[in-house]
């Protein structure tokens, strides 16, 4: 009953935001915009977005190295799990979700289940901190950006840095958590300590954490640049494309907004594309941009579905 209610709420949120978008859009102009899209650039950008899944898997691979059995660590194995996770996150709105699906396959037969499973959350955190960092840098040094947007970016960055400091520095975490230790039951304290130790293992690893951050910066930079290319394809022959710095400011905010419960970000993603880019390229062009990005998500999900059909659940580790 609870899962059905959660699914219903996600459906309502997604369709509410889609309704709000379509109220603003001239459908005939939208179709004309999509027909006028310059295909060579659009297809090039879509291909890059799909291929970025290999960098996404590489970031996870760097984090997991030395923490998991060598026969399961194979880079292509992690890439397959990455694609399955994309499928679950976007088009299979079950109670498990893509991250839990990845953890299920990953920890099967492993002894350090919590340590290995938490890598999925650390991977997401690294993605968040890199993309918000780029958004903050672009926002602070771009003129004519509303102060509210700059403040929002700075607040997001501050929150992520606080989380990073808390989980990477045990002494800092100990000082902050000391007043609450006696308020929690012993069993809960032990569970939280185990979770903290797992997170700390990754965030204080130094070299591997830095390597994962570098991969993530490259990944996010290319992904945002492909959004710019898709905007260029849509506005081909129409006029000036918004400055590339705007994409490095607004796309991180769009990605952050998809954390709101929905069907894989559907509806919210389209609404925020229109909200941020309509003033720079028109509402129909902004919505068309979100559709092109959605196409890359659909292609990745189809690949994930094919992989899922042949994915073998790993056996328990033999002693």
PyMOL commands that set and color helices and strands:
alter all, ss='L'
color gray80, all
select helices_A, chain A and resi 2-24+27-35+39-51+53-64+70-73+75-91+97-107+113-140+147-168+170-183+186-203+207-234+244-257+268-281+283-310
alter helices_A, ss='H'
color red, helices_A
deselect
rebuild
show_as cartoon
